[in-house]
Amino acid sequence: MLQGWLISLVALVITQWLFGLSLVAFSLALGSVTISGVALWYYLRLCDFQVETRLAEYQQQLSEYENRYNHRLKLMATGTQKNSLLLQTRQKKLKALLNNRVQLPRNSSNAQQGVSEKQFFRYLLRYFPTVCQGMEFQIPDSSFRYSADFVLYHQQSGLGIDIEIDEPYEGRTGEPHHCLDQGKDKRRNQFFIDNNWIVIRFSEKQVVQHPDSCCKVIANAIAQVTGDYSCLVSLQDVPALFLDKQWTIKQAKRMAKTNYRQSYLPGISFSKRGYEAKRKQQKSRNYRKIR
């Protein structure tokens, strides 16, 4: 500030010497320069004060935000540790409860695989690397065995899940299959439930059209029983699975006549009977067009 005032004074002296200003004009010019300089100095000081004040406020707010953030991180870390301990305790208790009560399969199944099982198995392996396909369970006091489409064993808790794919009718013979009023699946389900297994059944149409949503159902079951949500993280954006009502024997026969499975299994041909049913259906449509 002082340097600027001295420079202005020197400029006035040179101007007076060159143009011969009077003493009054020189005094007025000097006073004007001095007043302007003082006013500019006070203005700059005021600006500096406001900037310093705001900067101090910002620094204080930033410090408060950092403290809150660090506090939340500590709470989250503490909560995560508590949740981890609770999860471990829960899974240990569940494993102790299920110890020697879950009959694990020992042999692979020789049963014929469904046409949709191979494709769905690939999706299951994406989210559940320990899943197995085609396992057999010995029925007590019987020479027969139950064959599971897929078996998922949760190592941390000892929970076992039997995953089944139900077709409405047998592809080669057209015989009704997995019907509501047959009773076979109920007896089979009870066998697994008595052995502390969870049974999850999907229709063939569900696993073909929405395999990821089917996997989400399985992950939800694991989370609800064991408290382990790790499998559900990668499936959280997957839409919920649509409901597919279980069919009766009468409905299954009607599906076989109309070759219903071809509507969601493109490119797969079944038996001669199914081909003839499809051919009759096509002839019926052509007859309607002619009429």
Secondary structure, 3 states (H helix, E strand, C coil): CHHHHHHHHHHHHHHHHHHCCCHHHHHHHHHHHHHHHHHHHHHHHHHHHHHHHHHHHHHHHHHHHHHHHHHHHHHHHHHHHHHHHHHHHHHHHHHHHHCCCCCCCCEECCCCCCCCHHHHHHHHHHHCCCCEEEEEEECCCCCCEEEEEEEEEECCCCEEEEEEEECCECCCCCCECCCCCCCHHHHHHHHHHHCCEEEEEEEHHHHHHCHHHHHHHHHHHHHHHHCCCHHHHCCCCCCCCCCCCCCCHHHHHHHHHCCHHHHCCCCCCCCHHHHHHHHHHHHHHHHHHHC
